[in-house]
Amino acid sequence: MLKTILAASAATGLAMTAPAFAQEDTGFYAEGGYQYLNIEPDGANSGVDTNGIGGRLGYQFNPTFSLEGEIATGIDDGEFDYNVDEDEFNLDDNNDGDFEDTIAAAGDIEMNYLVGIYGKAQVPITERLDAYARAGYAYIDVDAKVQTPGGTDLATISDSEDGPAFGAGLEYDFTDKLYGKADYTYYSFEETDTDGVMVGLGYKF
């Protein structure tokens, strides 16, 4: 639902031409805030929710176009369930002599960092509210671990992925310098699709 709202907002804004409300500012800006990610490996039934903090630094070349870099890191581990057959791992986790049991292992994913660079296009909706869309390329580094109820580590994995990223969002100016923002980004990594939402504040230098 959030994806649909943000995409529609950006599309509506990009279709408008309202030079009377266009920002004349150029220069650097910085943003920071809460970042939510849903990481879903290929073939998984559902994604894993993780929370993080993110920051962006950009330069606005004209009222429409900016270039920005992004960095984020996780502040907690996303947890997931993983059902495994004991015979696949030659493991008798409950020590009952039966290697044909299916056990409900637990796993977690930790986002070490996420970085990206984007081109950003924005247009005004009102004098204070802007819609924007952005596209670029991102790289993510994560650690994952799967453990059985008996305490056996089945897998400890460090992995990284990169790929194109696309998003849209809204900005609201509180003052000439300070603004609030919310956006959605889809990260099309090779083996892991990731959805992200950022809510935060920005400052224009």
HUDA-V914805 format. One record per residue. N is the residue number from 1. SS is DSSP state (H for helix, E for strand, - for the rest). Layout:
{{N & SS} {N & SS}}
This chain:
{{1 & -} {2 & H} {3 & H} {4 & H} {5 & H} {6 & H} {7 & H} {8 & H} {9 & H} {10 & H} {11 & H} {12 & H} {13 & H} {14 & H} {15 & -} {16 & -} {17 & -} {18 & -} {19 & H} {20 & H} {21 & H} {22 & -} {23 & -} {24 & -} {25 & -} {26 & -} {27 & E} {28 & E} {29 & E} {30 & E} {31 & E} {32 & E} {33 & E} {34 & E} {35 & E} {36 & E} {37 & E} {38 & E} {39 & E} {40 & E} {41 & E} {42 & -} {43 & -} {44 & -} {45 & -} {46 & -} {47 & -} {48 & E} {49 & E} {50 & E} {51 & E} {52 & E} {53 & E} {54 & E} {55 & E} {56 & E} {57 & E} {58 & E} {59 & E} {60 & E} {61 & -} {62 & -} {63 & -} {64 & -} {65 & E} {66 & E} {67 & E} {68 & E} {69 & E} {70 & E} {71 & E} {72 & E} {73 & E} {74 & E} {75 & -} {76 & -} {77 & -} {78 & E} {79 & E} {80 & E} {81 & E} {82 & E} {83 & E} {84 & E} {85 & E} {86 & H} {87 & H} {88 & H} {89 & -} {90 & -} {91 & -} {92 & -} {93 & -} {94 & -} {95 & -} {96 & -} {97 & -} {98 & -} {99 & -} {100 & -} {101 & -} {102 & E} {103 & E} {104 & E} {105 & E} {106 & E} {107 & E} {108 & E} {109 & E} {110 & E} {111 & E} {112 & E} {113 & E} {114 & E} {115 & E} {116 & E} {117 & E} {118 & E} {119 & E} {120 & E} {121 & E} {122 & E} {123 & E} {124 & E} {125 & -} {126 & -} {127 & -} {128 & -} {129 & E} {130 & E} {131 & E} {132 & E} {133 & E} {134 & E} {135 & E} {136 & E} {137 & E} {138 & E} {139 & E} {140 & E} {141 & E} {142 & E} {143 & E} {144 & E} {145 & E} {146 & E} {147 & E} {148 & -} {149 & -} {150 & -} {151 & -} {152 & -} {153 & E} {154 & E} {155 & E} {156 & E} {157 & E} {158 & E} {159 & E} {160 & E} {161 & E} {162 & E} {163 & E} {164 & E} {165 & E} {166 & E} {167 & E} {168 & E} {169 & E} {170 & E} {171 & E} {172 & E} {173 & E} {174 & -} {175 & -} {176 & -} {177 & -} {178 & E} {179 & E} {180 & E} {181 & E} {182 & E} {183 & E} {184 & E} {185 & E} {186 & E} {187 & E} {188 & E} {189 & -} {190 & -} {191 & -} {192 & E} {193 & E} {194 & E} {195 & E} {196 & E} {197 & E} {198 & E} {199 & E} {200 & E} {201 & E} {202 & E} {203 & E} {204 & E} {205 & -}}
